[in-house]
Amino acid sequence: MCPACPQPLKNLPDNWKDVPNDKRWLYALFVAINANFCLKRHIISKDSTDSGLSCGWVYFVNKTAYKVFDTRVSHGLAATGVGTIDYAQHNMKLPNGVRDLYRNMDYLFFTTLHGRCVKTLNVSYDIACQWHKYLWFFMPKFHLPAHIFKCQTTYSFNFLKNIRQADGEAPECGWSNINPVASSTKKMGPVS
């Protein structure tokens, strides 16, 4: 867990829930969602013969529950990539915030936030324009130019009050370090 991000009973004042609306942004949780489709994994072995020692612990979502939720077919691939939910400002993973992708980020996102006590949630996601119908999202600054003008203005960090100076690109920083090993991990088993 990020020691600098708002965590009730750890680093917030006792009256943090009672602050006026114009000060609520001080205690907002700011997360960034992203997926890396370079980190694909082929079907090499089965979970029953190559099982993990810590399924669902710390940063990784419980694989069994996740696979039940996502029933889509991924032709010859055990994973179509890796998804992550990060603390947007400090580039740290949230608990249960990392999972192989089977083309689904919804489960990962909501599992990560399950049980969290927050009044304000800010979310950075490069496809915010598709998810905005249900929650308030921002688009990471690097991804803005790839979208139409309406998306650039509606989901920009730059035009909204009470948003800290951030770029929302925390997951991308991690991907830049891991992508060089993608070709090596493609043929590994489920717990490699």
C-alpha positions as CSV (number, residue, x, y, z in Angstrom):
1,M,0.0,0.0,0.0
2,C,1.2,3.5,-0.8
3,P,2.1,5.2,2.4
4,A,1.5,8.7,1.0
5,C,-2.0,8.0,-0.4
6,P,-5.1,8.5,1.7
7,Q,-5.8,5.6,4.0
8,P,-8.4,5.9,6.8
9,L,-7.1,5.0,10.3
10,K,-3.5,5.3,9.0
11,N,-2.7,8.7,7.7
12,L,-6.0,10.7,7.6
13,P,-7.3,12.9,10.4
14,D,-10.3,11.5,12.4
15,N,-12.7,14.0,10.9
16,W,-11.7,13.5,7.2
17,K,-15.2,12.4,6.3
18,D,-16.7,15.7,7.7
19,V,-14.6,18.2,5.7
20,P,-16.6,20.6,3.5
21,N,-17.0,19.7,-0.2
22,D,-14.5,22.3,-1.3
23,K,-11.8,20.5,0.7
24,R,-12.8,16.9,-0.1
25,W,-10.2,16.7,-2.9
26,L,-7.5,16.6,-0.2
27,Y,-8.5,13.1,0.7
28,A,-9.3,11.7,-2.7
29,L,-8.0,8.4,-3.8
30,F,-6.4,8.7,-7.3
31,V,-5.9,5.5,-9.2
32,A,-4.7,4.8,-12.7
33,I,-5.8,1.8,-14.9
34,N,-3.9,0.3,-17.7
35,A,-3.3,-2.8,-19.7
36,N,-0.2,-4.1,-21.4
37,F,-0.9,-6.3,-24.4
38,C,2.7,-7.0,-25.1
39,L,2.8,-9.4,-22.1
40,K,0.7,-12.2,-23.8
41,R,1.1,-15.7,-22.5
42,H,0.5,-18.9,-24.6
43,I,-1.3,-21.9,-23.2
44,I,1.7,-24.1,-22.1
45,S,0.6,-26.0,-19.1
46,K,-2.4,-26.2,-16.8
47,D,-3.0,-24.5,-13.4
48,S,-3.5,-28.0,-11.9
49,T,0.1,-29.1,-12.8
50,D,1.8,-25.7,-12.4
51,S,-0.1,-24.0,-9.5
52,G,0.9,-20.9,-7.6
53,L,1.8,-20.7,-3.9
54,S,0.1,-17.4,-3.3
55,C,-3.0,-17.1,-5.4
56,G,-4.9,-13.9,-4.5
57,W,-2.3,-12.6,-2.1
58,V,-0.9,-9.1,-2.0
59,Y,-1.1,-7.5,-5.5
60,F,-2.5,-10.4,-7.5
61,V,-6.3,-11.0,-7.9
62,N,-7.5,-14.5,-7.0
63,K,-7.2,-16.3,-10.4
64,T,-10.1,-18.8,-9.9
65,A,-12.7,-16.2,-9.2
66,Y,-11.4,-14.0,-12.0
67,K,-11.5,-16.8,-14.6
68,V,-15.1,-17.7,-13.6
69,F,-16.1,-14.0,-14.1
70,D,-14.4,-13.8,-17.5
71,T,-15.7,-16.5,-19.9
72,R,-14.3,-15.1,-23.2
73,V,-12.2,-17.2,-25.4
74,S,-8.6,-16.2,-26.1
75,H,-7.5,-18.3,-29.1
76,G,-4.4,-20.2,-28.0
77,L,-3.5,-17.7,-25.3
78,A,-3.7,-18.2,-21.6
79,A,-3.5,-14.4,-21.2
80,T,-3.9,-11.7,-23.7
81,G,-1.8,-9.3,-21.6
82,V,-1.5,-7.9,-18.1
83,G,-3.7,-5.3,-16.4
84,T,-2.8,-3.2,-13.4
85,I,-4.4,-0.6,-11.1
86,D,-1.8,1.8,-9.6
87,Y,-1.9,4.7,-7.2
88,A,-1.7,7.3,-9.9
89,Q,0.6,9.8,-8.2
90,H,3.2,7.5,-6.6
91,N,3.4,4.6,-9.1
92,M,2.7,1.8,-6.6
93,K,0.3,-1.1,-7.2
94,L,-2.9,-1.4,-5.3
95,P,-3.5,-4.6,-3.4
96,N,-5.2,-7.1,-5.8
97,G,-4.3,-4.7,-8.6
98,V,-2.4,-7.0,-11.0
99,R,-3.8,-9.8,-13.1
100,D,-3.4,-11.6,-16.4
101,L,-5.9,-10.3,-18.9
102,Y,-8.5,-12.3,-20.5
103,R,-9.8,-9.1,-22.2
104,N,-11.4,-7.8,-19.0
105,M,-10.5,-4.9,-16.7
106,D,-13.8,-4.5,-14.9
107,Y,-13.3,-7.3,-12.5
108,L,-9.7,-6.2,-11.7
109,F,-10.8,-2.6,-11.1
110,F,-13.8,-3.4,-8.8
111,T,-11.9,-6.1,-6.9
112,T,-9.1,-3.7,-6.2
113,L,-11.5,-1.1,-4.8
114,H,-13.7,-3.6,-2.8
115,G,-13.8,-2.6,0.9
116,R,-12.1,0.8,0.4
117,C,-13.6,3.7,2.3
118,V,-13.3,6.7,0.1
119,K,-15.5,9.8,-0.5
120,T,-13.8,10.9,-3.7
121,L,-12.3,8.6,-6.3
122,N,-10.4,9.9,-9.3
123,V,-9.6,7.4,-12.0
124,S,-7.1,7.8,-14.9
125,Y,-7.8,5.4,-17.8
126,D,-6.7,5.8,-21.4
127,I,-10.2,4.7,-22.6
128,A,-12.0,6.9,-20.1
129,C,-14.4,8.0,-22.9
130,Q,-15.8,4.5,-22.9
131,W,-16.1,4.0,-19.1
132,H,-17.3,7.5,-18.1
133,K,-21.0,6.5,-18.1
134,Y,-20.7,5.0,-14.7
135,L,-17.8,6.8,-12.9
136,W,-15.8,10.0,-13.2
137,F,-12.7,9.4,-15.2
138,F,-9.7,11.3,-16.5
139,M,-7.6,10.5,-19.5
140,P,-3.8,10.2,-19.0
141,K,-2.0,13.1,-20.5
142,F,0.1,11.2,-23.0
143,H,-3.0,9.5,-24.4
144,L,-5.1,12.6,-24.9
145,P,-3.8,13.6,-28.4
146,A,-5.0,10.2,-29.8
147,H,-8.6,11.1,-29.0
148,I,-11.1,13.5,-30.6
149,F,-11.2,17.1,-29.4
150,K,-14.3,16.5,-27.2
151,C,-12.5,13.7,-25.3
152,Q,-9.4,15.8,-25.0
153,T,-11.3,18.6,-23.2
154,T,-13.8,16.5,-21.3
155,Y,-11.3,14.1,-19.7
156,S,-8.2,16.2,-19.3
157,F,-6.6,16.7,-15.9
158,N,-5.8,20.3,-17.0
159,F,-9.3,21.7,-17.0
160,L,-10.8,20.4,-13.7
161,K,-10.8,22.0,-10.3
162,N,-9.3,20.3,-7.3
163,I,-7.2,17.8,-9.3
164,R,-3.6,17.6,-8.2
165,Q,-0.9,18.0,-10.8
166,A,-0.6,14.5,-12.2
167,D,-0.3,12.9,-15.6
168,G,-2.1,9.7,-14.8
169,E,0.5,7.6,-16.5
170,A,1.8,5.6,-13.5
171,P,1.2,2.2,-15.1
172,E,3.0,3.2,-18.3
173,C,6.2,3.8,-16.3
174,G,6.1,0.2,-15.1
175,W,5.4,-1.2,-18.6
176,S,8.4,0.5,-20.0
177,N,10.6,-1.5,-17.7
178,I,8.9,-4.9,-18.2
179,N,8.2,-4.8,-22.0
180,P,11.8,-5.9,-22.9
181,V,11.2,-9.3,-21.3
182,A,7.8,-9.9,-23.0
183,S,9.2,-12.3,-25.6
184,S,10.8,-14.4,-22.9
185,T,7.7,-14.7,-20.7
186,K,5.3,-15.6,-23.6
187,K,6.1,-19.3,-23.4
188,M,6.1,-19.6,-19.6
189,G,3.6,-21.5,-17.5
190,P,0.8,-20.0,-15.4
191,V,2.8,-19.2,-12.3
192,S,6.1,-18.2,-13.9
